[in-house]
Amino acid sequence: MRVISRKWLNELARRHPDAKPGLDAWFHEAEGADWANPAQVKEQYATASILKNGRVVFNIGGNKYRLVVRINYAYRVVYVRFAGTHSEYDQIDAEQM
């Protein structure tokens, strides 16, 4: 998969350095993945939440942080839409990100 826009990941890691190892691990795993559908994402990340319109929410750092992405399965592209704390996540509409 090709991950687009590390800006969100870098910003969260800058604000919360303890998130960096989890974000880096997710980034490298996502780059090495070849997800063709949501079921394959769930296979690799059992705790991921599959939303409508290709949105997926990943738990980072033991659910302390949340990562919202939009996946275009046909083109194998993952667009990072949001990365933040659990409380920041509670203030957004993940299905619209």
PDB file as gemmi writes it, atoms N, CA and C in Angstrom:
CRYST1    1.000    1.000    1.000  90.00  90.00  90.00 P 1                      
ATOM      1  N   MET A   1       0.852  -1.167   0.000  1.00  0.00           N  
ATOM      2  CA  MET A   1       0.000   0.000   0.000  1.00  0.00           C  
ATOM      3  C   MET A   1       0.899   1.233   0.000  1.00  0.00           C  
ATOM      4  N   ARG A   2       0.375   2.267  -0.610  1.00  0.00           N  
ATOM      5  CA  ARG A   2       1.089   3.539  -0.585  1.00  0.00           C  
ATOM      6  C   ARG A   2       0.367   4.439   0.409  1.00  0.00           C  
ATOM      7  N   VAL A   3       1.084   4.923   1.414  1.00  0.00           N  
ATOM      8  CA  VAL A   3       0.492   5.771   2.447  1.00  0.00           C  
ATOM      9  C   VAL A   3       0.727   7.228   2.067  1.00  0.00           C  
ATOM     10  N   ILE A   4      -0.375   7.976   1.972  1.00  0.00           N  
ATOM     11  CA  ILE A   4      -0.311   9.380   1.578  1.00  0.00           C  
ATOM     12  C   ILE A   4      -0.476  10.263   2.813  1.00  0.00           C  
ATOM     13  N   SER A   5       0.396  11.205   2.940  1.00  0.00           N  
ATOM     14  CA  SER A   5       0.389  12.261   3.956  1.00  0.00           C  
ATOM     15  C   SER A   5       0.758  11.769   5.345  1.00  0.00           C  
ATOM     16  N   ARG A   6       2.040  11.802   5.590  1.00  0.00           N  
ATOM     17  CA  ARG A   6       2.554  11.477   6.923  1.00  0.00           C  
ATOM     18  C   ARG A   6       2.443  12.666   7.863  1.00  0.00           C  
ATOM     19  N   LYS A   7       1.935  13.793   7.362  1.00  0.00           N  
ATOM     20  CA  LYS A   7       1.833  15.011   8.154  1.00  0.00           C  
ATOM     21  C   LYS A   7       1.112  14.764   9.484  1.00  0.00           C  
ATOM     22  N   TRP A   8      -0.035  14.099   9.430  1.00  0.00           N  
ATOM     23  CA  TRP A   8      -0.790  13.814  10.648  1.00  0.00           C  
ATOM     24  C   TRP A   8       0.031  12.960  11.615  1.00  0.00           C  
ATOM     25  N   LEU A   9       0.726  11.962  11.091  1.00  0.00           N  
ATOM     26  CA  LEU A   9       1.520  11.068  11.939  1.00  0.00           C  
ATOM     27  C   LEU A   9       2.659  11.825  12.604  1.00  0.00           C  
ATOM     28  N   ASN A  10       3.356  12.639  11.812  1.00  0.00           N  
ATOM     29  CA  ASN A  10       4.477  13.411  12.348  1.00  0.00           C  
ATOM     30  C   ASN A  10       4.019  14.422  13.387  1.00  0.00           C  
ATOM     31  N   GLU A  11       2.881  15.049  13.149  1.00  0.00           N  
ATOM     32  CA  GLU A  11       2.358  16.040  14.091  1.00  0.00           C  
ATOM     33  C   GLU A  11       1.988  15.385  15.420  1.00  0.00           C  
ATOM     34  N   LEU A  12       1.328  14.237  15.373  1.00  0.00           N  
ATOM     35  CA  LEU A  12       0.970  13.535  16.611  1.00  0.00           C  
ATOM     36  C   LEU A  12       2.231  13.089  17.349  1.00  0.00           C  
ATOM     37  N   ALA A  13       3.215  12.570  16.636  1.00  0.00           N  
ATOM     38  CA  ALA A  13       4.475  12.131  17.263  1.00  0.00           C  
ATOM     39  C   ALA A  13       5.220  13.302  17.883  1.00  0.00           C  
ATOM     40  N   ARG A  14       5.115  14.480  17.272  1.00  0.00           N  
ATOM     41  CA  ARG A  14       5.758  15.668  17.833  1.00  0.00           C  
ATOM     42  C   ARG A  14       5.078  16.083  19.145  1.00  0.00           C  
ATOM     43  N   ARG A  15       3.754  16.041  19.154  1.00  0.00           N  
ATOM     44  CA  ARG A  15       3.002  16.440  20.354  1.00  0.00           C  
ATOM     45  C   ARG A  15       3.047  15.381  21.447  1.00  0.00           C  
ATOM     46  N   HIS A  16       3.105  14.119  21.050  1.00  0.00           N  
ATOM     47  CA  HIS A  16       3.080  13.000  21.993  1.00  0.00           C  
ATOM     48  C   HIS A  16       4.163  11.999  21.587  1.00  0.00           C  
ATOM     49  N   PRO A  17       5.398  12.223  22.031  1.00  0.00           N  
ATOM     50  CA  PRO A  17       6.506  11.351  21.616  1.00  0.00           C  
ATOM     51  C   PRO A  17       6.278   9.864  21.898  1.00  0.00           C  
ATOM     52  N   ASP A  18       5.471   9.541  22.897  1.00  0.00           N  
ATOM     53  CA  ASP A  18       5.224   8.129  23.194  1.00  0.00           C  
ATOM     54  C   ASP A  18       4.390   7.448  22.099  1.00  0.00           C  
ATOM     55  N   ALA A  19       3.763   8.233  21.225  1.00  0.00           N  
ATOM     56  CA  ALA A  19       2.983   7.668  20.127  1.00  0.00           C  
ATOM     57  C   ALA A  19       3.858   7.259  18.944  1.00  0.00           C  
ATOM     58  N   LYS A  20       5.069   7.797  18.873  1.00  0.00           N  
ATOM     59  CA  LYS A  20       5.931   7.589  17.705  1.00  0.00           C  
ATOM     60  C   LYS A  20       6.209   6.113  17.385  1.00  0.00           C  
ATOM     61  N   PRO A  21       6.576   5.285  18.369  1.00  0.00           N  
ATOM     62  CA  PRO A  21       6.845   3.873  18.019  1.00  0.00           C  
ATOM     63  C   PRO A  21       5.630   3.176  17.386  1.00  0.00           C  
ATOM     64  N   GLY A  22       4.450   3.410  17.934  1.00  0.00           N  
ATOM     65  CA  GLY A  22       3.246   2.796  17.389  1.00  0.00           C  
ATOM     66  C   GLY A  22       2.901   3.317  16.003  1.00  0.00           C  
ATOM     67  N   LEU A  23       3.074   4.622  15.805  1.00  0.00           N  
ATOM     68  CA  LEU A  23       2.810   5.223  14.496  1.00  0.00           C  
ATOM     69  C   LEU A  23       3.795   4.712  13.449  1.00  0.00           C  
ATOM     70  N   ASP A  24       5.067   4.640  13.839  1.00  0.00           N  
ATOM     71  CA  ASP A  24       6.079   4.129  12.910  1.00  0.00           C  
ATOM     72  C   ASP A  24       5.806   2.677  12.537  1.00  0.00           C  
ATOM     73  N   ALA A  25       5.432   1.874  13.543  1.00  0.00           N  
ATOM     74  CA  ALA A  25       5.133   0.461  13.280  1.00  0.00           C  
ATOM     75  C   ALA A  25       3.940   0.341  12.339  1.00  0.00           C  
ATOM     76  N   TRP A  26       2.879   1.118  12.604  1.00  0.00           N  
ATOM     77  CA  TRP A  26       1.705   1.072  11.731  1.00  0.00           C  
ATOM     78  C   TRP A  26       2.082   1.480  10.310  1.00  0.00           C  
ATOM     79  N   PHE A  27       2.843   2.564  10.168  1.00  0.00           N  
ATOM     80  CA  PHE A  27       3.225   3.065   8.855  1.00  0.00           C  
ATOM     81  C   PHE A  27       3.972   1.992   8.051  1.00  0.00           C  
ATOM     82  N   HIS A  28       4.941   1.351   8.662  1.00  0.00           N  
ATOM     83  CA  HIS A  28       5.730   0.349   7.949  1.00  0.00           C  
ATOM     84  C   HIS A  28       4.907  -0.903   7.638  1.00  0.00           C  
ATOM     85  N   GLU A  29       4.013  -1.272   8.542  1.00  0.00           N  
ATOM     86  CA  GLU A  29       3.144  -2.419   8.277  1.00  0.00           C  
ATOM     87  C   GLU A  29       2.162  -2.101   7.150  1.00  0.00           C  
ATOM     88  N   ALA A  30       1.615  -0.888   7.159  1.00  0.00           N  
ATOM     89  CA  ALA A  30       0.669  -0.494   6.107  1.00  0.00           C  
ATOM     90  C   ALA A  30       1.376  -0.428   4.755  1.00  0.00           C  
ATOM     91  N   GLU A  31       2.582   0.102   4.732  1.00  0.00           N  
ATOM     92  CA  GLU A  31       3.329   0.160   3.469  1.00  0.00           C  
ATOM     93  C   GLU A  31       3.611  -1.227   2.910  1.00  0.00           C  
ATOM     94  N   GLY A  32       3.797  -2.193   3.786  1.00  0.00           N  
ATOM     95  CA  GLY A  32       4.097  -3.557   3.358  1.00  0.00           C  
ATOM     96  C   GLY A  32       2.856  -4.395   3.075  1.00  0.00           C  
ATOM     97  N   ALA A  33       1.685  -3.847   3.397  1.00  0.00           N  
ATOM     98  CA  ALA A  33       0.442  -4.591   3.221  1.00  0.00           C  
ATOM     99  C   ALA A  33      -0.040  -4.516   1.766  1.00  0.00           C  
ATOM    100  N   ASP A  34      -0.962  -5.393   1.436  1.00  0.00           N  
ATOM    101  CA  ASP A  34      -1.605  -5.378   0.120  1.00  0.00           C  
ATOM    102  C   ASP A  34      -3.087  -5.680   0.330  1.00  0.00           C  
ATOM    103  N   TRP A  35      -3.765  -4.765   1.030  1.00  0.00           N  
ATOM    104  CA  TRP A  35      -5.168  -4.959   1.370  1.00  0.00           C  
ATOM    105  C   TRP A  35      -6.046  -4.767   0.141  1.00  0.00           C  
ATOM    106  N   ALA A  36      -6.841  -5.766  -0.162  1.00  0.00           N  
ATOM    107  CA  ALA A  36      -7.759  -5.694  -1.289  1.00  0.00           C  
ATOM    108  C   ALA A  36      -9.184  -5.378  -0.839  1.00  0.00           C  
ATOM    109  N   ASN A  37      -9.434  -5.504   0.488  1.00  0.00           N  
ATOM    110  CA  ASN A  37     -10.776  -5.260   1.012  1.00  0.00           C  
ATOM    111  C   ASN A  37     -10.708  -5.080   2.531  1.00  0.00           C  
ATOM    112  N   PRO A  38     -11.791  -4.619   3.133  1.00  0.00           N  
ATOM    113  CA  PRO A  38     -11.794  -4.391   4.581  1.00  0.00           C  
ATOM    114  C   PRO A  38     -11.526  -5.657   5.406  1.00  0.00           C  
ATOM    115  N   ALA A  39     -11.959  -6.799   4.915  1.00  0.00           N  
ATOM    116  CA  ALA A  39     -11.737  -8.046   5.652  1.00  0.00           C  
ATOM    117  C   ALA A  39     -10.251  -8.324   5.843  1.00  0.00           C  
ATOM    118  N   GLN A  40      -9.444  -7.981   4.850  1.00  0.00           N  
ATOM    119  CA  GLN A  40      -8.002  -8.189   4.975  1.00  0.00           C  
ATOM    120  C   GLN A  40      -7.384  -7.238   5.992  1.00  0.00           C  
ATOM    121  N   VAL A  41      -7.936  -6.039   6.111  1.00  0.00           N  
ATOM    122  CA  VAL A  41      -7.466  -5.107   7.143  1.00  0.00           C  
ATOM    123  C   VAL A  41      -7.774  -5.702   8.510  1.00  0.00           C  
ATOM    124  N   LYS A  42      -9.005  -6.187   8.704  1.00  0.00           N  
ATOM    125  CA  LYS A  42      -9.411  -6.792   9.979  1.00  0.00           C  
ATOM    126  C   LYS A  42      -8.585  -8.032  10.304  1.00  0.00           C  
ATOM    127  N   GLU A  43      -8.176  -8.758   9.272  1.00  0.00           N  
ATOM    128  CA  GLU A  43      -7.330  -9.925   9.473  1.00  0.00           C  
ATOM    129  C   GLU A  43      -6.016  -9.531  10.132  1.00  0.00           C  
ATOM    130  N   GLN A  44      -5.453  -8.418   9.682  1.00  0.00           N  
ATOM    131  CA  GLN A  44      -4.173  -7.951  10.201  1.00  0.00           C  
ATOM    132  C   GLN A  44      -4.337  -7.145  11.492  1.00  0.00           C  
ATOM    133  N   TYR A  45      -5.419  -6.388  11.586  1.00  0.00           N  
ATOM    134  CA  TYR A  45      -5.678  -5.527  12.749  1.00  0.00           C  
ATOM    135  C   TYR A  45      -7.071  -5.826  13.279  1.00  0.00           C  
ATOM    136  N   ALA A  46      -7.157  -6.789  14.179  1.00  0.00           N  
ATOM    137  CA  ALA A  46      -8.454  -7.223  14.700  1.00  0.00           C  
ATOM    138  C   ALA A  46      -9.206  -6.101  15.414  1.00  0.00           C  
ATOM    139  N   THR A  47      -8.500  -5.143  15.982  1.00  0.00           N  
ATOM    140  CA  THR A  47      -9.161  -4.067  16.720  1.00  0.00           C  
ATOM    141  C   THR A  47      -9.521  -2.871  15.846  1.00  0.00           C  
ATOM    142  N   ALA A  48      -9.184  -2.917  14.574  1.00  0.00           N  
ATOM    143  CA  ALA A  48      -9.526  -1.817  13.669  1.00  0.00           C  
ATOM    144  C   ALA A  48     -11.045  -1.751  13.510  1.00  0.00           C  
ATOM    145  N   SER A  49     -11.557  -0.537  13.385  1.00  0.00           N  
ATOM    146  CA  SER A  49     -12.988  -0.339  13.147  1.00  0.00           C  
ATOM    147  C   SER A  49     -13.182   0.023  11.677  1.00  0.00           C  
ATOM    148  N   ILE A  50     -14.001  -0.751  10.998  1.00  0.00           N  
ATOM    149  CA  ILE A  50     -14.283  -0.507   9.587  1.00  0.00           C  
ATOM    150  C   ILE A  50     -15.522   0.378   9.511  1.00  0.00           C  
ATOM    151  N   LEU A  51     -15.389   1.535   8.889  1.00  0.00           N  
ATOM    152  CA  LEU A  51     -16.492   2.459   8.712  1.00  0.00           C  
ATOM    153  C   LEU A  51     -16.907   2.461   7.242  1.00  0.00           C  
ATOM    154  N   LYS A  52     -17.922   3.242   6.907  1.00  0.00           N  
ATOM    155  CA  LYS A  52     -18.354   3.304   5.512  1.00  0.00           C  
ATOM    156  C   LYS A  52     -17.404   4.162   4.681  1.00  0.00           C  
ATOM    157  N   ASN A  53     -17.530   4.059   3.384  1.00  0.00           N  
ATOM    158  CA  ASN A  53     -16.737   4.832   2.422  1.00  0.00           C  
ATOM    159  C   ASN A  53     -15.229   4.623   2.549  1.00  0.00           C  
ATOM    160  N   GLY A  54     -14.816   3.406   2.857  1.00  0.00           N  
ATOM    161  CA  GLY A  54     -13.393   3.091   2.906  1.00  0.00           C  
ATOM    162  C   GLY A  54     -12.656   3.608   4.123  1.00  0.00           C  
ATOM    163  N   ARG A  55     -13.374   4.140   5.104  1.00  0.00           N  
ATOM    164  CA  ARG A  55     -12.722   4.661   6.309  1.00  0.00           C  
ATOM    165  C   ARG A  55     -12.409   3.513   7.267  1.00  0.00           C  
ATOM    166  N   VAL A  56     -11.254   3.617   7.908  1.00  0.00           N  
ATOM    167  CA  VAL A  56     -10.838   2.635   8.909  1.00  0.00           C  
ATOM    168  C   VAL A  56     -10.231   3.408  10.069  1.00  0.00           C  
ATOM    169  N   VAL A  57     -10.556   2.987  11.289  1.00  0.00           N  
ATOM    170  CA  VAL A  57      -9.989   3.591  12.497  1.00  0.00           C  
ATOM    171  C   VAL A  57      -9.078   2.558  13.148  1.00  0.00           C  
ATOM    172  N   PHE A  58      -7.822   2.959  13.342  1.00  0.00           N  
ATOM    173  CA  PHE A  58      -6.841   2.093  13.998  1.00  0.00           C  
ATOM    174  C   PHE A  58      -6.558   2.614  15.397  1.00  0.00           C  
ATOM    175  N   ASN A  59      -6.383   1.688  16.336  1.00  0.00           N  
ATOM    176  CA  ASN A  59      -5.971   2.034  17.696  1.00  0.00           C  
ATOM    177  C   ASN A  59      -4.454   1.998  17.740  1.00  0.00           C  
ATOM    178  N   ILE A  60      -3.866   3.069  18.246  1.00  0.00           N  
ATOM    179  CA  ILE A  60      -2.410   3.173  18.349  1.00  0.00           C  
ATOM    180  C   ILE A  60      -2.045   3.343  19.819  1.00  0.00           C  
ATOM    181  N   GLY A  61      -0.986   2.699  20.243  1.00  0.00           N  
ATOM    182  CA  GLY A  61      -0.516   2.865  21.621  1.00  0.00           C  
ATOM    183  C   GLY A  61      -1.502   2.364  22.654  1.00  0.00           C  
ATOM    184  N   GLY A  62      -2.049   1.175  22.427  1.00  0.00           N  
ATOM    185  CA  GLY A  62      -2.978   0.606  23.403  1.00  0.00           C  
ATOM    186  C   GLY A  62      -4.275   1.382  23.504  1.00  0.00           C  
ATOM    187  N   ASN A  63      -4.749   1.914  22.389  1.00  0.00           N  
ATOM    188  CA  ASN A  63      -5.985   2.674  22.290  1.00  0.00           C  
ATOM    189  C   ASN A  63      -5.880   4.068  22.911  1.00  0.00           C  
ATOM    190  N   LYS A  64      -4.674   4.512  23.191  1.00  0.00           N  
ATOM    191  CA  LYS A  64      -4.462   5.867  23.704  1.00  0.00           C  
ATOM    192  C   LYS A  64      -4.599   6.886  22.568  1.00  0.00           C  
ATOM    193  N   TYR A  65      -4.272   6.449  21.355  1.00  0.00           N  
ATOM    194  CA  TYR A  65      -4.328   7.306  20.175  1.00  0.00           C  
ATOM    195  C   TYR A  65      -5.180   6.632  19.103  1.00  0.00           C  
ATOM    196  N   ARG A  66      -5.734   7.458  18.222  1.00  0.00           N  
ATOM    197  CA  ARG A  66      -6.553   6.950  17.136  1.00  0.00           C  
ATOM    198  C   ARG A  66      -6.032   7.479  15.813  1.00  0.00           C  
ATOM    199  N   LEU A  67      -6.136   6.645  14.807  1.00  0.00           N  
ATOM    200  CA  LEU A  67      -5.696   6.969  13.465  1.00  0.00           C  
ATOM    201  C   LEU A  67      -6.851   6.663  12.513  1.00  0.00           C  
ATOM    202  N   VAL A  68      -7.291   7.673  11.761  1.00  0.00           N  
ATOM    203  CA  VAL A  68      -8.376   7.493  10.796  1.00  0.00           C  
ATOM    204  C   VAL A  68      -7.782   7.599   9.403  1.00  0.00           C  
ATOM    205  N   VAL A  69      -8.054   6.592   8.586  1.00  0.00           N  
ATOM    206  CA  VAL A  69      -7.566   6.591   7.210  1.00  0.00           C  
ATOM    207  C   VAL A  69      -8.728   6.302   6.269  1.00  0.00           C  
ATOM    208  N   ARG A  70      -8.530   6.656   5.027  1.00  0.00           N  
ATOM    209  CA  ARG A  70      -9.444   6.276   3.947  1.00  0.00           C  
ATOM    210  C   ARG A  70      -8.630   5.415   2.996  1.00  0.00           C  
ATOM    211  N   ILE A  71      -9.123   4.236   2.706  1.00  0.00           N  
ATOM    212  CA  ILE A  71      -8.376   3.313   1.859  1.00  0.00           C  
ATOM    213  C   ILE A  71      -9.071   3.175   0.503  1.00  0.00           C  
ATOM    214  N   ASN A  72      -8.292   3.378  -0.539  1.00  0.00           N  
ATOM    215  CA  ASN A  72      -8.751   3.100  -1.901  1.00  0.00           C  
ATOM    216  C   ASN A  72      -8.153   1.739  -2.246  1.00  0.00           C  
ATOM    217  N   TYR A  73      -8.955   0.710  -2.073  1.00  0.00           N  
ATOM    218  CA  TYR A  73      -8.468  -0.653  -2.241  1.00  0.00           C  
ATOM    219  C   TYR A  73      -8.048  -0.942  -3.682  1.00  0.00           C  
ATOM    220  N   ALA A  74      -8.775  -0.410  -4.638  1.00  0.00           N  
ATOM    221  CA  ALA A  74      -8.472  -0.674  -6.043  1.00  0.00           C  
ATOM    222  C   ALA A  74      -7.086  -0.161  -6.433  1.00  0.00           C  
ATOM    223  N   TYR A  75      -6.719   0.986  -5.895  1.00  0.00           N  
ATOM    224  CA  TYR A  75      -5.418   1.590  -6.222  1.00  0.00           C  
ATOM    225  C   TYR A  75      -4.354   1.334  -5.162  1.00  0.00           C  
ATOM    226  N   ARG A  76      -4.725   0.623  -4.084  1.00  0.00           N  
ATOM    227  CA  ARG A  76      -3.792   0.292  -2.999  1.00  0.00           C  
ATOM    228  C   ARG A  76      -3.180   1.553  -2.381  1.00  0.00           C  
ATOM    229  N   VAL A  77      -4.049   2.530  -2.069  1.00  0.00           N  
ATOM    230  CA  VAL A  77      -3.602   3.791  -1.483  1.00  0.00           C  
ATOM    231  C   VAL A  77      -4.323   4.006  -0.155  1.00  0.00           C  
ATOM    232  N   VAL A  78      -3.560   4.400   0.860  1.00  0.00           N  
ATOM    233  CA  VAL A  78      -4.099   4.723   2.175  1.00  0.00           C  
ATOM    234  C   VAL A  78      -3.888   6.210   2.408  1.00  0.00           C  
ATOM    235  N   TYR A  79      -4.980   6.933   2.602  1.00  0.00           N  
ATOM    236  CA  TYR A  79      -4.914   8.370   2.860  1.00  0.00           C  
ATOM    237  C   TYR A  79      -5.106   8.599   4.356  1.00  0.00           C  
ATOM    238  N   VAL A  80      -4.113   9.146   5.023  1.00  0.00           N  
ATOM    239  CA  VAL A  80      -4.237   9.454   6.445  1.00  0.00           C  
ATOM    240  C   VAL A  80      -5.096  10.706   6.564  1.00  0.00           C  
ATOM    241  N   ARG A  81      -6.194  10.590   7.301  1.00  0.00           N  
ATOM    242  CA  ARG A  81      -7.138  11.698   7.443  1.00  0.00           C  
ATOM    243  C   ARG A  81      -7.072  12.355   8.822  1.00  0.00           C  
ATOM    244  N   PHE A  82      -6.648  11.600   9.853  1.00  0.00           N  
ATOM    245  CA  PHE A  82      -6.606  12.123  11.217  1.00  0.00           C  
ATOM    246  C   PHE A  82      -5.712  11.235  12.059  1.00  0.00           C  
ATOM    247  N   ALA A  83      -4.963  11.843  12.960  1.00  0.00           N  
ATOM    248  CA  ALA A  83      -4.213  11.119  13.991  1.00  0.00           C  
ATOM    249  C   ALA A  83      -4.257  11.998  15.228  1.00  0.00           C  
ATOM    250  N   GLY A  84      -4.715  11.439  16.326  1.00  0.00           N  
ATOM    251  CA  GLY A  84      -4.816  12.242  17.544  1.00  0.00           C  
ATOM    252  C   GLY A  84      -5.070  11.378  18.751  1.00  0.00           C  
ATOM    253  N   THR A  85      -5.249  12.049  19.867  1.00  0.00           N  
ATOM    254  CA  THR A  85      -5.542  11.344  21.113  1.00  0.00           C  
ATOM    255  C   THR A  85      -6.968  10.806  21.050  1.00  0.00           C  
ATOM    256  N   HIS A  86      -7.264   9.931  21.976  1.00  0.00           N  
ATOM    257  CA  HIS A  86      -8.611   9.366  22.022  1.00  0.00           C  
ATOM    258  C   HIS A  86      -9.638  10.475  22.256  1.00  0.00           C  
ATOM    259  N   SER A  87      -9.329  11.429  23.119  1.00  0.00           N  
ATOM    260  CA  SER A  87     -10.278  12.522  23.384  1.00  0.00           C  
ATOM    261  C   SER A  87     -10.439  13.436  22.168  1.00  0.00           C  
ATOM    262  N   GLU A  88      -9.364  13.664  21.405  1.00  0.00           N  
ATOM    263  CA  GLU A  88      -9.475  14.449  20.172  1.00  0.00           C  
ATOM    264  C   GLU A  88     -10.344  13.710  19.148  1.00  0.00           C  
ATOM    265  N   TYR A  89     -10.166  12.406  19.095  1.00  0.00           N  
ATOM    266  CA  TYR A  89     -10.963  11.578  18.182  1.00  0.00           C  
ATOM    267  C   TYR A  89     -12.450  11.688  18.520  1.00  0.00           C  
ATOM    268  N   ASP A  90     -12.768  11.737  19.795  1.00  0.00           N  
ATOM    269  CA  ASP A  90     -14.166  11.825  20.220  1.00  0.00           C  
ATOM    270  C   ASP A  90     -14.840  13.105  19.732  1.00  0.00           C  
ATOM    271  N   GLN A  91     -14.067  14.096  19.347  1.00  0.00           N  
ATOM    272  CA  GLN A  91     -14.611  15.395  18.914  1.00  0.00           C  
ATOM    273  C   GLN A  91     -14.796  15.491  17.401  1.00  0.00           C  
ATOM    274  N   ILE A  92     -14.415  14.454  16.658  1.00  0.00           N  
ATOM    275  CA  ILE A  92     -14.531  14.506  15.190  1.00  0.00           C  
ATOM    276  C   ILE A  92     -15.579  13.514  14.709  1.00  0.00           C  
ATOM    277  N   ASP A  93     -15.960  13.643  13.465  1.00  0.00           N  
ATOM    278  CA  ASP A  93     -16.825  12.662  12.812  1.00  0.00           C  
ATOM    279  C   ASP A  93     -15.928  11.863  11.871  1.00  0.00           C  
ATOM    280  N   ALA A  94     -15.506  10.707  12.311  1.00  0.00           N  
ATOM    281  CA  ALA A  94     -14.548   9.893  11.557  1.00  0.00           C  
ATOM    282  C   ALA A  94     -15.071   9.514  10.172  1.00  0.00           C  
ATOM    283  N   GLU A  95     -16.368   9.431  10.017  1.00  0.00           N  
ATOM    284  CA  GLU A  95     -16.926   9.051   8.722  1.00  0.00           C  
ATOM    285  C   GLU A  95     -16.875  10.192   7.720  1.00  0.00           C  
ATOM    286  N   GLN A  96     -16.608  11.400   8.183  1.00  0.00           N  
ATOM    287  CA  GLN A  96     -16.508  12.560   7.296  1.00  0.00           C  
ATOM    288  C   GLN A  96     -15.073  13.008   7.077  1.00  0.00           C  
ATOM    289  N   MET A  97     -14.154  12.439   7.784  1.00  0.00           N  
ATOM    290  CA  MET A  97     -12.743  12.840   7.675  1.00  0.00           C  
ATOM    291  C   MET A  97     -12.182  12.389   6.354  1.00  0.00           C  
TER     292      MET A  97                                                      
END                                                                             
